[in-house]
Amino acid sequence: MEIRKYPDPVLRAKNKNVIVFDENLKKIIDDMFETMYANDGLGLAAPQVGINLMIAVVDHEGRKFTLINPVIIEARGEQVGEEGCLSFPEIFEEVKRPETVKVEACNEKGERYTIEASGMLARAFCHEIDHLHGRLIIDMVSPFKRSLIQKKLKQRSKKGVAR
């Protein structure tokens, strides 16, 4: 799977809920984990690999999470920390997120579950769920920072550095 880079329109497209839980879905999830690990990522959302479905995968301290049709049902507190994104290579920005979130999602078998996460795991869940709604790291920064990021990305593309 190829990581789609900003400003690829697939990153902003509307994503559909998963309704069929089969071997094809399992293969997509396995391929997403493989792609995430190959690119040294902590998480990956399906739109980042050109698939407009509500699927995200996260690895936190060796524990794998599959989030299908996820919804944040509760958010508490606040944390600010640096985030990167595989769709924005070599861009790292300070982003405000909830300290704790409760997420309801399905696993690859279609079974609904609820998980509460804090700290880095909460940050990762929020980041990937944002992707599923077309919200990107560039949307989470000030207009000034956004213009700097866009300028940096434009300069890279002129030099042919697409990474």
C-alpha positions in Angstrom: 0.0 0.0 0.0 1.2 3.5 -0.8 0.9 6.3 1.7 -1.1 9.2 0.2 0.5 12.6 0.8 -1.2 15.9 1.4 -2.9 17.5 -0.7 -4.2 14.2 -2.2 -8.0 14.7 -2.4 -8.5 11.1 -1.0 -7.5 12.5 2.4 -10.5 14.9 2.4 -13.0 12.6 0.8 -16.1 11.3 2.6 -15.5 7.8 4.2 -18.1 5.1 4.4 -18.9 2.9 7.3 -17.8 -0.7 7.0 -20.8 -3.0 6.7 -19.2 -6.2 5.5 -16.8 -8.0 7.9 -15.0 -10.6 5.8 -11.6 -11.9 4.7 -11.2 -8.9 2.3 -11.5 -6.6 5.3 -9.0 -8.6 7.3 -6.6 -8.4 4.4 -7.0 -4.6 4.3 -6.3 -4.4 8.0 -3.3 -6.7 7.8 -1.9 -4.6 4.9 -2.5 -1.4 6.8 -0.5 -2.6 9.8 2.2 -3.8 7.5 2.3 -0.4 5.7 2.3 1.5 9.0 5.2 -0.6 10.4 7.2 -0.2 7.1 6.8 3.6 7.4 7.6 3.7 11.2 4.1 4.9 12.0 2.2 4.6 15.2 -1.2 4.7 13.5 -2.7 4.7 10.0 -6.2 5.5 8.7 -7.6 3.9 5.6 -7.8 7.2 3.6 -4.0 7.5 4.0 -3.7 4.4 1.8 -6.4 5.5 -0.7 -9.3 3.5 0.9 -12.3 5.6 1.9 -13.6 3.4 4.6 -13.9 4.1 8.4 -10.9 1.9 9.4 -7.9 2.9 11.5 -5.1 0.9 13.0 -2.8 1.9 15.9 0.1 0.3 17.7 0.8 1.6 21.2 3.7 0.0 23.0 3.4 -3.3 21.0 -0.4 -3.5 21.5 -2.4 -3.5 18.3 -5.7 -1.7 18.0 -8.2 -2.0 15.1 -10.8 0.7 15.0 -13.7 0.2 12.6 -16.5 2.7 12.4 -15.0 4.4 15.5 -16.8 7.2 17.4 -15.4 9.2 20.3 -18.2 9.0 22.9 -16.5 10.9 25.6 -13.5 13.2 25.9 -12.0 14.7 29.1 -9.1 17.0 29.9 -6.5 18.5 27.6 -3.0 17.7 26.5 -0.7 19.5 24.1 2.0 17.6 22.3 4.0 17.2 19.1 2.4 15.1 16.4 3.7 13.9 13.1 1.7 12.3 10.2 2.7 9.9 7.5 0.7 12.0 5.0 2.9 15.0 6.0 6.5 13.7 5.9 8.9 15.4 8.3 6.3 17.8 9.6 5.8 17.9 13.3 3.5 20.3 15.1 2.1 21.0 18.5 -1.5 19.9 18.7 -4.1 20.2 21.4 -6.0 16.9 22.1 -8.2 15.5 25.0 -6.1 13.8 27.7 -8.6 10.9 27.9 -11.1 9.6 25.4 -13.6 6.8 25.4 -14.0 5.3 21.9 -16.7 2.9 20.6 -15.7 0.9 17.6 -15.9 -2.5 16.0 -13.1 -5.1 15.7 -12.4 -7.0 12.4 -15.1 -9.5 13.3 -17.8 -6.8 13.6 -18.0 -7.0 17.3 -18.6 -3.6 19.0 -16.4 -2.7 21.9 -15.6 0.4 24.0 -12.1 1.4 25.1 -10.9 4.2 27.3 -7.5 5.7 26.5 -5.3 8.4 28.0 -2.1 10.2 27.0 -0.3 9.1 23.9 -2.9 6.4 23.0 -5.7 8.9 23.3 -3.7 11.3 21.1 -3.2 8.5 18.5 -6.9 7.5 18.5 -8.0 11.1 18.0 -5.5 11.7 15.2 -6.6 8.6 13.3 -10.3 9.2 13.9 -9.8 12.8 12.6 -8.4 11.3 9.4 -11.6 9.3 9.0 -13.5 12.6 9.0 -11.2 14.4 6.6 -9.5 16.5 9.4 -5.8 16.7 9.0 -2.9 17.9 11.2 -2.7 21.0 9.0 -6.3 21.9 10.2 -5.2 21.8 13.9 -2.6 24.6 13.7 -2.8 28.4 13.4 -3.3 30.0 9.9 0.3 31.2 10.1 1.7 27.8 10.8 -0.6 26.3 8.1 0.9 28.7 5.5 4.4 27.8 6.6 3.6 24.1 6.2 2.1 24.6 2.8 5.1 26.6 1.7 7.5 23.9 2.9 5.5 21.2 1.2 5.3 23.2 -2.1 9.1 23.7 -2.0 9.7 20.0 -1.5 7.4 19.1 -4.4 9.3 21.5 -6.7 12.5 19.8 -5.7 10.9 16.4 -6.4 11.1 15.3 -2.8 7.8 13.5 -2.4 8.8 10.9 0.2 
